[in-house]
């Protein structure tokens, strides 16, 4: 392996080449910040690799031939007075005598900037280089990078022209094209496993050709041929197999294009590692591998990348099967560009979810609020059936298959839109409109949100009729996340004028929790919470200030939720609806025969509830299933989740619902005045289980008022 500094002939050729680059943008001049907004500084010192390449052993003395060191800072920068990183691009350069041992350059504030140190010899020949990536710079502050280790560059004769012409080119990720490429393995590898275009090296010329023979070498898919796909040529045999690189064979089998996940010149970034290991990106997960969902118009839109893109592009008027085969989600499913992903999210406004079908085939609709980038999460987590579509979609409840609400309905539960809701007005009318008397904890009448006074408990301003109930006016704390320009920055302060939920960004609730400030694409909300910790402050976004959220959610909240769901399941069985994890999920009391009669007169024949209201009977089963399949209901919107459990159990026990609007005068000094807990307790004790479980459930889904004048009365959650 040779480098530029090791060959006099190469140096001479390179110098002559640079002199000829006047039309290609090469420059060695000192530049202040070219964006005109320099208000910060970056400083660094330089150490030198003793053997030219090794970073393990360094020397203090400047190598022979090195005359000047140039610091170059590239990347997107922040416009003064704008709290977000703009799409504008900075290229800042400053040169110093090598003997100075370091230098400082004026820069514009920004995040994830790249600092490139270039050691130059006579004629500005590049002899050594060093990089510091993902540098955050704050206005008015000097960012000290410490030392940058300088190593000899990898010299490939075939790409000298490429690097010269593209020295100041911007990549699709907003960084220097050359700096981004030099951070990839393609730069460090000098011999190509499959030479092409007369070039026996990886990199610029090895992928594109010396004369731009292949402008898009990653075009096409892993279809078993080399036509038009340079990636496949090199990664189809030997040690370069995509599976040997840690990729799933399923991506190859599913004909997934490389650029669906990888940016072209920066092949290794954390999101590309996170996604394949997540539930969204693992091809063996049931959501992608249970069957070929692309062959079904009912499934294609959410269970395949191509189907989702097709549905979004047509505003859900085209959800037809596309027959692309099984595939997990890829980066370009949610992002609108196949190569540039930063903030480039597919445009989905306030989503209207079709229940019981898509588009004009829907039997009912649910309108979701606009939650910015989190809109892209809603369609596939909004469920497929609710109480209204159930009511309109079943003609005969004495002989009807269970209307499965579908799986992982996180958005439906989070925003209070899920399941069969037993009230649509304060007059306790049976389910009609898609609204709850206490939706998000705010009183509504039919589908019209009523006014509500300001809350001092969670810093919620006064609410007017028609207000959007996410962001600042969200009456439940998690609904405040990711809205109203909260900044995504760690802090030691936990108090903000908008309440305790601070610095959660502007991309909506899903992004704030499941990607967090570090954009973690494992979608693990606990990792998102950890990324918001500052010093001794833990919790999440400064709200749960001293709590480890994983411990709170999994060791405290989850057991209580599980206990409440066990009571719910037990009560359904008492009414003749026995739940099973096996489709169609609800069976008669024999545990074998699928439940079809939802208005039976005997539990031996089907489901029995006083009053025999078919939609409400099946609705109770729907509520259990939507919560059972949601996985995060104990965290997302606990008040709404408890409301579904409470109302369903009360209906199953009595055939009616009372106390729908939390009117304390309707309460009771005995919790059994709301729901009968005694029978469940007796059942637990007789089966050898601890009766204390009943107390846990009772405390979870009802609450005791301790304040006068109604102290001692129990209310709904």
C-alpha positions as CSV (number, residue, x, y, z in Angstrom):
1,X,0.0,0.0,0.0
2,X,1.5,3.4,-1.0
3,X,0.6,6.9,0.0
4,X,1.1,10.3,-1.6
5,X,4.0,11.2,0.6
6,X,6.0,8.1,-0.4
7,X,6.4,8.7,-4.1
8,X,8.1,11.7,-5.6
9,X,6.7,10.9,-9.0
10,X,3.2,10.7,-7.6
11,X,3.6,14.0,-5.7
12,X,4.7,15.7,-8.9
13,X,1.8,14.3,-10.9
14,X,-0.6,15.4,-8.1
15,X,0.9,18.9,-8.0
16,X,0.5,19.3,-11.8
17,X,-3.0,18.0,-11.5
18,X,-4.0,20.5,-8.9
19,X,-2.7,23.3,-11.0
20,X,-5.1,22.2,-13.7
21,X,-8.1,22.1,-11.5
22,X,-9.1,25.8,-11.7
23,X,-12.5,24.8,-13.1
24,X,-13.1,22.0,-10.5
25,X,-13.3,24.0,-7.3
26,X,-10.0,23.0,-5.8
27,X,-8.7,25.7,-3.4
28,X,-5.9,26.1,-0.9
29,X,-6.7,29.6,0.2
30,X,-7.6,30.7,3.7
31,X,-11.3,31.2,4.0
32,X,-13.4,32.6,6.8
33,X,-16.8,31.0,7.2
34,X,-18.2,31.1,3.7
35,X,-21.7,31.4,5.1
36,X,-21.0,34.8,6.7
37,X,-22.4,33.6,10.1
38,X,-19.2,32.6,11.9
39,X,-19.8,33.2,15.6
40,X,-17.8,30.3,17.2
41,X,-14.4,28.7,16.9
42,X,-12.9,25.2,16.7
43,X,-9.3,24.6,17.9
44,X,-7.1,21.5,17.8
45,X,-3.5,20.3,18.1
46,X,-1.9,17.8,15.8
47,X,0.0,14.6,16.5
48,X,1.6,12.5,13.8
49,X,1.4,8.7,13.2
50,X,5.0,7.5,13.5
51,X,4.7,4.9,10.7
52,X,2.5,7.0,8.5
53,X,-0.6,4.9,9.0
54,X,-0.7,3.6,12.6
55,X,-2.7,5.6,15.1
56,X,-1.4,3.5,18.0
57,X,2.0,5.1,18.0
58,X,2.5,8.8,17.5
59,X,5.4,11.3,17.5
60,X,5.5,15.0,18.4
61,X,7.8,16.3,15.7
62,X,6.4,17.4,12.3
63,X,7.3,14.9,9.6
64,X,9.8,16.0,6.9
65,X,8.1,17.8,4.0
66,X,5.0,19.0,5.9
67,X,4.8,22.8,5.7
68,X,1.2,23.7,6.4
69,X,-1.8,22.3,8.2
70,X,-5.2,23.3,7.0
71,X,-8.4,22.9,9.2
72,X,-11.5,22.5,7.2
73,X,-15.0,22.4,8.8
74,X,-17.9,21.2,6.8
75,X,-21.6,20.4,7.4
76,X,-25.0,22.0,7.9
77,X,-25.0,25.1,10.1
78,X,-27.5,27.0,12.2
79,X,-28.8,30.4,11.0
80,X,-28.5,33.0,13.8
81,X,-31.8,33.4,15.6
82,X,-33.1,30.1,14.3
83,X,-33.3,27.3,16.8
84,X,-33.1,24.5,14.2
85,X,-30.2,23.4,12.0
86,X,-30.7,24.9,8.6
87,X,-30.1,23.2,5.3
88,X,-27.4,25.8,4.5
89,X,-23.9,24.5,4.2
90,X,-20.7,25.8,5.6
91,X,-17.2,25.2,4.2
92,X,-14.7,26.9,6.6
93,X,-11.0,26.7,6.1
94,X,-7.9,28.2,7.8
95,X,-4.3,27.3,7.4
96,X,-1.4,27.4,9.9
97,X,2.4,26.7,9.8
98,X,2.9,23.1,10.7
99,X,5.5,24.0,13.3
100,X,2.8,25.8,15.3
101,X,1.4,22.4,16.3
102,X,-2.2,23.4,16.1
103,X,-4.6,26.1,15.1
104,X,-8.0,27.7,15.4
105,X,-10.7,28.3,12.8
106,X,-13.8,30.5,12.9
107,X,-17.0,28.5,12.3
108,X,-20.7,28.8,12.2
109,X,-22.6,27.0,15.0
110,X,-24.1,23.7,14.0
111,X,-24.4,20.0,14.9
112,X,-22.7,16.9,13.5
113,X,-20.0,18.9,11.7
114,X,-16.9,17.3,10.3
115,X,-13.5,18.7,11.0
116,X,-10.8,17.7,8.5
117,X,-7.1,18.4,9.2
118,X,-4.9,18.3,6.0
119,X,-1.1,18.4,6.3
120,X,0.2,19.9,3.1
121,X,3.7,19.9,1.5
122,X,5.2,22.0,-1.3
123,X,2.6,22.8,-3.9
124,X,-0.2,22.0,-1.4
125,X,0.4,18.2,-1.9
126,X,-1.6,16.3,0.7
127,X,0.8,14.3,2.9
128,X,-1.2,13.6,6.0
129,X,-4.9,13.9,7.1
130,X,-7.0,13.5,10.2
131,X,-10.8,13.7,11.0
132,X,-13.1,14.5,13.9
133,X,-16.7,13.8,13.1
134,X,-20.0,14.6,14.7
135,X,-18.8,17.9,16.2
136,X,-21.4,20.1,17.8
137,X,-20.5,23.8,17.9
138,X,-22.3,26.5,20.0
139,X,-22.4,30.2,19.2
140,X,-19.9,32.2,21.1
141,X,-17.9,29.2,22.3
142,X,-14.5,27.8,21.3
143,X,-14.8,24.0,20.7
144,X,-11.5,22.4,21.8
145,X,-11.1,19.1,20.0
146,X,-7.9,18.2,21.8
147,X,-5.5,16.4,19.5
148,X,-6.1,15.1,15.9
149,X,-4.0,12.2,14.9
150,X,-2.6,12.8,11.4
151,X,-2.0,9.7,9.1
152,X,-1.0,9.3,5.5
153,X,-3.9,9.2,3.1
154,X,-4.7,6.2,1.0
155,X,-3.5,7.0,-2.5
156,X,-5.3,5.6,-5.5
157,X,-4.1,7.0,-8.7
158,X,-7.5,6.3,-10.4
159,X,-9.4,8.7,-8.0
160,X,-7.0,11.6,-7.9
161,X,-9.2,13.5,-10.4
162,X,-12.3,12.6,-8.5
163,X,-11.1,13.9,-5.1
164,X,-9.7,17.1,-6.7
165,X,-12.9,18.0,-8.5
166,X,-15.2,17.2,-5.6
167,X,-13.1,18.7,-2.9
168,X,-15.9,21.3,-2.2
169,X,-18.8,19.1,-3.2
170,X,-21.6,18.6,-0.7
171,X,-23.0,15.1,-0.1
172,X,-26.6,14.3,0.2
173,X,-26.3,14.1,3.9
174,X,-25.2,17.7,4.1
175,X,-21.5,17.1,4.7
176,X,-18.4,17.3,2.5
177,X,-18.6,14.5,-0.1
178,X,-14.9,13.8,0.2
179,X,-14.9,13.8,4.0
180,X,-17.9,11.5,4.1
181,X,-16.3,9.1,1.6
182,X,-13.0,9.1,3.5
183,X,-14.9,7.8,6.6
184,X,-16.0,4.7,4.8
185,X,-14.3,1.3,4.4
186,X,-14.3,1.8,0.6
187,X,-11.7,4.5,1.1
188,X,-9.4,2.4,3.3
189,X,-9.6,-0.6,1.0
190,X,-7.3,-0.2,-2.0
191,X,-7.9,-3.4,-3.9
192,X,-11.2,-4.3,-5.5
193,X,-12.5,-7.9,-5.2
194,X,-14.1,-7.4,-8.6
195,X,-12.2,-4.9,-10.8
196,X,-14.3,-3.0,-13.3
197,X,-14.0,0.1,-15.6
198,X,-10.3,-0.7,-15.9
199,X,-9.8,0.1,-12.2
200,X,-8.5,-2.3,-9.6
201,X,-9.5,-0.4,-6.5
202,X,-12.6,0.4,-4.5
203,X,-13.8,4.0,-4.1
204,X,-14.7,6.7,-6.5
205,X,-13.3,5.3,-9.8
206,X,-13.9,1.7,-8.8
207,X,-17.6,2.3,-8.3
208,X,-18.4,5.1,-10.8
209,X,-15.7,4.6,-13.4
210,X,-13.0,7.1,-14.2
211,X,-15.3,8.8,-16.8
212,X,-18.6,8.6,-14.9
213,X,-19.6,5.4,-16.6
214,X,-21.9,4.5,-13.8
215,X,-23.4,7.6,-12.0
216,X,-25.5,5.4,-9.7
217,X,-23.7,2.2,-9.1
218,X,-26.1,1.1,-6.4
219,X,-29.1,1.3,-8.7
220,X,-31.2,-1.9,-9.0
221,X,-31.7,-4.6,-6.4
222,X,-30.1,-7.8,-5.3
223,X,-31.6,-9.7,-8.1
224,X,-28.8,-12.2,-8.7
225,X,-27.3,-10.3,-11.6
226,X,-24.6,-7.7,-11.8
227,X,-26.4,-5.5,-14.3
228,X,-26.4,-2.0,-13.1
229,X,-25.6,-2.9,-9.6
230,X,-21.9,-2.5,-8.7
231,X,-22.6,-3.3,-5.0
232,X,-23.8,-6.7,-6.0
233,X,-20.8,-7.4,-8.1
234,X,-18.4,-7.0,-5.1
235,X,-20.7,-8.4,-2.4
236,X,-21.9,-11.6,-4.1
237,X,-19.0,-13.9,-3.3
238,X,-16.2,-14.7,-0.9
239,X,-15.7,-12.8,2.3
240,X,-17.7,-9.8,0.9
241,X,-21.0,-11.6,1.1
242,X,-23.7,-9.2,2.5
243,X,-24.5,-11.8,5.2
244,X,-20.8,-11.9,6.2
245,X,-21.0,-8.1,6.7
246,X,-23.8,-8.6,9.3
247,X,-26.7,-8.2,6.9
248,X,-29.7,-10.5,6.9
249,X,-30.0,-12.9,4.0
250,X,-33.6,-11.8,3.8
251,X,-32.6,-8.4,2.5
252,X,-31.0,-10.1,-0.5
253,X,-33.9,-12.5,-0.8
254,X,-36.4,-9.6,-0.7
255,X,-34.6,-7.8,-3.5
256,X,-33.9,-4.8,-1.3
257,X,-31.8,-2.1,-2.8
258,X,-28.6,-1.1,-0.9
259,X,-29.5,2.6,-0.9
260,X,-32.8,1.7,0.8
261,X,-30.8,1.8,4.0
262,X,-27.3,3.1,3.2
263,X,-26.2,6.5,2.2
264,X,-24.0,6.1,-0.8
265,X,-20.7,7.4,0.6
266,X,-21.1,6.8,4.3
267,X,-21.9,3.2,4.6
268,X,-21.7,2.8,8.3
269,X,-23.9,4.9,10.5
270,X,-25.8,4.0,13.7
271,X,-29.3,4.1,12.2
272,X,-28.3,1.5,9.6
273,X,-27.2,-0.8,12.4
274,X,-30.2,-0.1,14.7
275,X,-32.9,-0.6,12.1
276,X,-32.2,-4.2,11.1
277,X,-32.0,-5.2,14.8
278,X,-35.4,-3.5,15.6
279,X,-38.9,-4.9,15.2
280,X,-39.3,-2.6,12.2
281,X,-36.3,-3.9,10.3
282,X,-35.9,-7.6,11.3
283,X,-37.2,-9.6,8.4
284,X,-38.1,-12.6,10.6
285,X,-40.7,-10.6,12.6
286,X,-44.3,-11.8,12.1
287,X,-45.3,-8.4,10.7
288,X,-43.1,-9.0,7.7
289,X,-42.7,-12.8,7.5
290,X,-45.9,-14.3,8.6
291,X,-47.0,-14.5,5.0
292,X,-46.5,-12.6,1.7
293,X,-48.4,-9.5,2.7
294,X,-47.6,-7.8,-0.7
295,X,-50.1,-10.1,-2.3
296,X,-53.0,-8.7,-0.3
297,X,-54.6,-5.3,-0.8
298,X,-55.8,-5.4,2.8
299,X,-52.2,-5.8,4.2
300,X,-49.9,-4.4,1.6
301,X,-50.0,-0.7,2.8
302,X,-48.5,-1.4,6.2
303,X,-46.7,-4.7,5.9
304,X,-44.4,-3.9,2.9
305,X,-42.1,-0.9,2.2
306,X,-43.4,-0.6,-1.4
307,X,-47.0,-0.8,-0.3
308,X,-46.6,1.9,2.3
309,X,-44.9,4.2,-0.2
310,X,-47.7,3.5,-2.7
311,X,-50.4,4.3,-0.2
312,X,-48.7,7.5,1.0
313,X,-48.2,8.8,-2.5
314,X,-51.9,8.2,-3.3
315,X,-53.2,9.5,0.0
316,X,-54.4,6.0,0.7
317,X,-56.5,5.7,-2.4
318,X,-54.2,3.0,-3.8
319,X,-53.5,0.2,-1.4
320,X,-53.5,-2.5,-4.1
321,X,-51.3,-5.5,-3.9
322,X,-47.9,-4.9,-5.5
323,X,-46.5,-8.5,-5.3
324,X,-43.0,-7.5,-4.2
325,X,-42.5,-10.4,-1.8
326,X,-41.8,-10.3,1.9
327,X,-39.8,-7.4,3.2
328,X,-39.1,-5.7,6.5
329,X,-39.1,-1.9,6.5
330,X,-36.2,-0.1,4.9
331,X,-35.0,3.5,5.4
332,X,-36.8,4.7,2.4
333,X,-40.1,3.4,3.7
334,X,-40.5,6.3,6.1
335,X,-37.9,8.7,4.5
336,X,-38.8,10.2,1.2
337,X,-35.3,9.9,-0.3
338,X,-33.4,6.8,-1.1
339,X,-30.1,8.4,-0.3
340,X,-30.7,11.4,2.0
341,X,-32.5,10.7,5.2
342,X,-31.9,13.6,7.6
343,X,-35.3,15.0,8.4
344,X,-36.6,13.9,5.0
345,X,-39.7,12.2,6.3
346,X,-42.6,11.2,4.0
347,X,-45.2,13.9,4.1
348,X,-48.3,12.7,5.9
349,X,-50.5,15.4,7.3
350,X,-53.2,14.9,10.0
351,X,-54.1,11.3,9.1
352,X,-57.6,10.2,8.6
353,X,-57.7,6.5,9.6
354,X,-60.2,4.2,7.8
355,X,-61.8,1.7,10.1
356,X,-63.1,-1.5,8.5
357,X,-61.4,-0.7,5.2
358,X,-59.3,1.9,3.4
359,X,-60.5,5.0,1.6
360,X,-64.1,4.8,0.4
361,X,-64.3,1.2,1.6
362,X,-64.0,2.3,5.2
363,X,-67.1,1.9,7.4
364,X,-65.9,4.6,9.8
365,X,-63.1,7.1,10.0
366,X,-61.0,8.5,12.8
367,X,-59.3,11.9,12.5
368,X,-55.9,12.2,14.1
369,X,-54.2,15.5,14.9
370,X,-51.2,16.7,13.0
371,X,-48.1,15.6,15.0
372,X,-45.4,16.6,12.5
373,X,-42.9,13.9,11.6
374,X,-44.7,11.4,14.0
375,X,-47.6,11.4,11.4
376,X,-45.6,8.8,9.5
377,X,-46.1,6.4,12.5
378,X,-49.8,6.8,12.8
379,X,-51.3,4.9,9.8
380,X,-49.8,1.5,10.7
381,X,-50.5,1.9,14.4
382,X,-54.1,3.2,14.3
383,X,-55.7,-0.3,14.3
384,X,-58.1,-1.4,11.5
385,X,-61.4,-1.7,13.4
386,X,-63.0,0.2,16.2
387,X,-66.4,0.4,17.9
388,X,-68.1,2.3,15.2
389,X,-66.9,0.1,12.3
390,X,-67.9,-2.9,14.5
391,X,-71.4,-1.5,15.0
392,X,-71.8,-0.7,11.3
393,X,-70.0,-3.8,10.0
394,X,-71.9,-6.6,11.7
395,X,-75.5,-7.4,10.7
396,X,-76.2,-10.3,13.0
397,X,-74.4,-10.5,16.3
398,X,-75.9,-14.0,16.9
399,X,-73.7,-15.3,14.2
400,X,-70.7,-13.1,13.7
401,X,-66.9,-13.6,13.7
402,X,-64.9,-11.5,16.1
403,X,-63.9,-8.1,14.6
404,X,-60.2,-8.1,15.4
405,X,-59.0,-4.5,16.0
406,X,-55.5,-5.6,14.7
407,X,-52.1,-5.4,16.3
408,X,-49.8,-2.9,17.9
409,X,-52.4,-0.1,18.0
410,X,-50.1,2.3,19.8
411,X,-51.4,5.4,18.1
412,X,-55.0,4.5,18.7
413,X,-54.4,4.0,22.4
414,X,-52.0,6.9,22.8
415,X,-54.4,9.4,21.2
416,X,-57.5,7.9,22.8
417,X,-59.0,6.6,19.6
418,X,-59.0,2.9,20.2
419,X,-61.7,0.3,20.7
420,X,-65.3,0.4,21.7
421,X,-66.1,3.5,23.7
422,X,-69.2,3.2,25.8
423,X,-70.2,6.8,25.9
424,X,-70.5,9.5,23.2
425,X,-72.1,12.2,25.4
426,X,-72.8,13.1,28.9
427,X,-76.2,11.6,28.6
428,X,-74.6,8.1,28.4
429,X,-75.9,7.3,25.0
430,X,-74.6,4.0,23.7
431,X,-71.6,4.1,21.4
432,X,-72.3,6.3,18.3
433,X,-69.6,8.8,17.5
434,X,-65.9,8.3,17.8
435,X,-65.4,10.3,21.0
436,X,-65.2,9.6,24.7
437,X,-66.8,11.5,27.5
438,X,-63.3,12.0,29.0
439,X,-61.1,11.7,25.9
440,X,-57.6,12.5,27.0
441,X,-59.2,13.5,30.3
442,X,-61.0,16.5,28.7
443,X,-64.8,16.6,28.7
444,X,-66.4,16.2,25.3
445,X,-70.0,16.1,24.2
446,X,-70.5,13.9,21.1
447,X,-67.5,14.8,18.9
448,X,-67.2,18.4,20.2
449,X,-64.5,19.1,22.7
450,X,-65.8,21.3,25.5
451,X,-64.0,24.1,27.2
452,X,-61.8,23.2,30.2
453,X,-60.2,25.3,32.8
454,X,-56.4,25.6,33.1
455,X,-54.8,22.8,35.1
456,X,-52.2,23.6,37.7
457,X,-51.3,19.9,38.2
458,X,-49.6,19.5,34.8
459,X,-49.3,23.1,33.5
460,X,-52.0,22.7,30.9
461,X,-53.5,26.1,29.7
462,X,-57.2,26.6,29.5
463,X,-58.8,24.7,26.7
464,X,-61.4,26.0,24.3
465,X,-63.9,24.2,22.1
466,X,-62.0,22.8,19.0
467,X,-58.5,23.1,20.4
468,X,-55.9,20.7,19.3
469,X,-55.3,18.4,22.2
470,X,-51.6,17.6,21.6
471,X,-48.6,19.7,22.5
472,X,-49.0,22.6,25.0
473,X,-52.7,22.0,25.6
474,X,-52.5,18.2,25.9
475,X,-54.3,17.3,29.1
476,X,-52.2,14.2,29.6
477,X,-48.4,14.6,30.1
478,X,-47.2,12.4,27.3
479,X,-49.3,14.3,24.8
480,X,-47.2,17.4,25.4
481,X,-44.0,15.7,24.1
482,X,-42.5,16.7,20.8
483,X,-44.5,19.8,20.1
484,X,-44.5,23.6,20.7
485,X,-40.8,24.0,19.8
486,X,-39.4,22.3,22.9
487,X,-35.6,22.0,22.3
488,X,-33.9,18.7,21.9
489,X,-31.0,19.4,24.2
490,X,-29.8,17.9,27.4
491,X,-30.1,20.2,30.4
492,X,-29.6,20.3,34.1
493,X,-32.8,22.3,34.6
494,X,-36.1,20.4,35.0
495,X,-38.4,23.4,35.0
496,X,-39.6,25.3,31.9
497,X,-42.4,27.8,31.3
498,X,-44.4,25.2,29.5
499,X,-44.2,22.7,32.4
500,X,-41.8,19.9,33.2
501,X,-41.7,18.3,29.8
502,X,-38.8,20.2,28.3
503,X,-36.4,19.8,25.3
504,X,-38.4,17.1,23.5
505,X,-38.1,18.6,20.0
506,X,-40.8,19.4,17.5
507,X,-41.3,16.1,15.7
508,X,-44.2,14.8,17.6
509,X,-44.7,12.3,20.4
510,X,-43.6,9.1,18.6
511,X,-40.3,10.6,17.5
512,X,-39.6,12.2,20.9
513,X,-39.9,8.9,22.7
514,X,-38.9,6.2,20.3
515,X,-36.1,7.9,18.5
516,X,-35.2,10.5,21.2
517,X,-32.6,13.3,20.8
518,X,-30.0,10.8,19.4
519,X,-32.4,9.5,16.7
520,X,-31.9,5.9,17.9
521,X,-33.5,3.7,15.3
522,X,-33.9,0.7,17.5
523,X,-37.2,2.6,18.5
524,X,-36.5,1.6,22.1
525,X,-38.3,4.2,24.2
526,X,-36.1,3.4,27.2
527,X,-32.9,4.2,25.1
528,X,-34.7,7.5,24.1
529,X,-35.3,8.2,27.8
530,X,-31.7,7.5,28.7
531,X,-30.5,9.9,26.1
532,X,-32.3,12.7,27.9
533,X,-30.6,12.2,31.2
534,X,-28.3,15.0,32.3
535,X,-25.9,14.4,35.2
536,X,-27.8,13.0,38.1
537,X,-31.2,13.8,36.5
538,X,-32.7,10.6,35.0
539,X,-36.2,9.8,34.0
540,X,-37.3,11.2,30.7
541,X,-37.0,14.8,29.3
542,X,-36.7,16.2,32.8
543,X,-40.1,15.0,34.0
544,X,-39.4,11.8,36.0
545,X,-36.4,13.6,37.5
546,X,-34.9,10.9,39.7
547,X,-36.4,7.7,38.2
548,X,-35.0,5.1,35.9
549,X,-37.9,4.9,33.4
550,X,-37.3,1.3,32.6
551,X,-37.6,0.3,36.2
552,X,-40.7,2.5,36.6
553,X,-42.5,1.1,33.5
554,X,-41.4,-2.5,33.7
555,X,-41.1,-3.2,37.4
556,X,-43.9,-1.0,38.8
557,X,-46.4,0.0,36.2
558,X,-46.4,-3.2,34.0
559,X,-47.3,-5.7,36.9
560,X,-50.3,-3.5,37.8
561,X,-51.4,-3.3,34.3
562,X,-51.0,-7.1,33.8
563,X,-53.1,-7.6,37.0
564,X,-55.9,-5.4,35.7
565,X,-55.8,-7.2,32.3
566,X,-56.0,-10.6,34.1
567,X,-59.1,-9.3,35.9
568,X,-60.5,-8.2,32.5
569,X,-59.8,-11.5,30.9
570,X,-61.4,-13.4,33.9
571,X,-64.6,-11.2,33.6
572,X,-64.9,-11.9,29.9
573,X,-64.7,-15.6,30.6
574,X,-67.5,-15.3,33.2
575,X,-69.7,-13.8,30.4
576,X,-68.9,-16.7,28.1
577,X,-66.0,-15.2,26.1
578,X,-62.8,-17.1,26.6
579,X,-59.7,-15.4,25.3
580,X,-56.8,-17.3,23.6
581,X,-53.7,-16.1,21.9
582,X,-54.7,-18.3,18.9
583,X,-56.9,-16.8,16.1
584,X,-59.8,-16.0,16.2
585,X,-58.9,-15.2,19.8
586,X,-62.3,-15.6,21.5
587,X,-63.9,-19.0,22.1
588,X,-66.9,-20.4,23.9
589,X,-66.5,-21.8,27.4
590,X,-65.3,-25.1,26.0
591,X,-62.2,-23.3,24.9
592,X,-62.4,-25.0,21.5
593,X,-65.3,-23.6,19.5
594,X,-64.9,-20.1,18.1
595,X,-67.3,-17.6,19.6
596,X,-69.9,-16.5,17.1
597,X,-73.0,-15.8,19.2
598,X,-72.5,-12.5,21.1
599,X,-76.1,-12.2,22.3
600,X,-76.6,-15.7,23.7
601,X,-78.9,-16.5,26.6
602,X,-76.6,-19.1,28.0
603,X,-72.8,-19.0,28.4
604,X,-72.7,-22.6,27.0
605,X,-73.9,-21.1,23.7
606,X,-72.0,-17.8,23.6
607,X,-71.6,-14.5,25.3
608,X,-74.1,-13.4,27.8
609,X,-74.5,-9.8,29.2
610,X,-77.6,-8.3,30.8
611,X,-79.4,-6.3,28.2
612,X,-77.9,-8.2,25.2
613,X,-76.4,-5.3,23.3
614,X,-74.5,-7.0,20.5
615,X,-72.1,-4.2,19.6
616,X,-71.3,-3.5,23.2
617,X,-70.8,-7.2,24.0
618,X,-68.3,-7.7,21.2
619,X,-66.9,-4.3,22.0
620,X,-65.8,-5.4,25.4
621,X,-63.9,-8.3,23.7
622,X,-62.4,-5.8,21.2
623,X,-61.2,-3.5,24.0
624,X,-59.4,-6.4,25.7
625,X,-57.8,-7.5,22.4
626,X,-56.7,-4.0,21.4
627,X,-54.9,-3.5,24.8
628,X,-53.5,-7.0,24.8
629,X,-51.9,-6.5,21.4
630,X,-50.7,-2.9,22.0
631,X,-47.7,-3.8,24.2
632,X,-47.2,-0.3,25.5
633,X,-50.7,0.7,26.8
634,X,-49.4,0.9,30.4
635,X,-47.2,3.8,29.3
636,X,-48.7,5.6,26.3
637,X,-52.0,6.9,27.8
638,X,-52.7,5.3,31.1
639,X,-55.9,7.2,31.8
640,X,-57.5,6.2,28.6
641,X,-56.3,2.6,29.0
642,X,-57.8,2.3,32.5
643,X,-61.0,3.9,31.2
644,X,-61.4,1.1,28.6
645,X,-60.8,-1.5,31.2
646,X,-63.1,0.0,33.8
647,X,-66.0,0.7,31.4
648,X,-65.7,-2.8,29.8
649,X,-65.7,-4.6,33.1
650,X,-68.5,-2.5,34.5
651,X,-70.6,-3.2,31.4
652,X,-69.9,-6.9,31.5
653,X,-71.0,-7.1,35.1
654,X,-74.1,-4.9,34.9
655,X,-75.1,-4.4,31.3
656,X,-75.0,-0.7,31.8
657,X,-72.4,2.0,32.6
658,X,-72.7,4.6,35.2
659,X,-70.4,7.4,36.4
660,X,-69.2,8.1,32.9
661,X,-68.2,11.7,33.6
662,X,-66.4,11.1,36.9
663,X,-69.1,13.0,38.8
664,X,-68.1,12.5,42.4
665,X,-71.7,12.5,43.6
666,X,-72.3,9.3,41.7
667,X,-69.5,7.6,43.5
668,X,-69.6,5.2,46.5
669,X,-67.7,4.7,49.7
670,X,-67.4,1.1,48.7
671,X,-65.3,0.4,45.6
672,X,-67.7,-2.5,44.9
673,X,-70.3,0.2,44.2
674,X,-68.5,0.8,40.9
675,X,-67.2,-2.6,40.0
676,X,-67.6,-5.9,41.9
677,X,-64.1,-7.0,43.0
678,X,-65.3,-9.5,45.6
679,X,-66.2,-12.3,43.1
680,X,-62.7,-12.0,41.4
681,X,-61.0,-12.1,44.8
682,X,-62.9,-15.2,45.8
683,X,-62.0,-16.9,42.5
684,X,-58.3,-16.1,43.0
685,X,-58.3,-17.4,46.5
686,X,-60.1,-20.6,45.5
687,X,-57.6,-21.2,42.7
688,X,-54.7,-20.8,45.2
689,X,-53.7,-17.4,44.1
690,X,-53.1,-14.5,46.5
691,X,-56.2,-12.4,47.2
692,X,-53.9,-9.4,47.5
693,X,-54.0,-9.2,43.7
694,X,-57.5,-7.8,44.0
695,X,-56.3,-4.9,46.0
696,X,-53.7,-4.1,43.4
697,X,-56.3,-4.0,40.6
698,X,-58.8,-2.0,42.7
699,X,-56.1,0.6,43.4
700,X,-55.2,0.7,39.7
701,X,-58.6,1.2,38.0
702,X,-60.5,3.1,40.7
703,X,-59.3,5.8,43.0
704,X,-60.3,7.1,46.4
705,X,-60.9,10.8,46.8
706,X,-59.1,12.1,49.9
707,X,-60.2,15.8,49.7
708,X,-63.3,17.3,51.3
709,X,-66.2,17.5,50.8
710,X,-66.3,14.1,49.1
711,X,-63.5,12.4,50.9
712,X,-63.9,8.6,51.0
713,X,-65.7,8.3,47.7
714,X,-64.3,6.0,45.0
715,X,-64.2,7.2,41.4
716,X,-63.1,6.0,38.1
717,X,-59.4,6.2,37.2
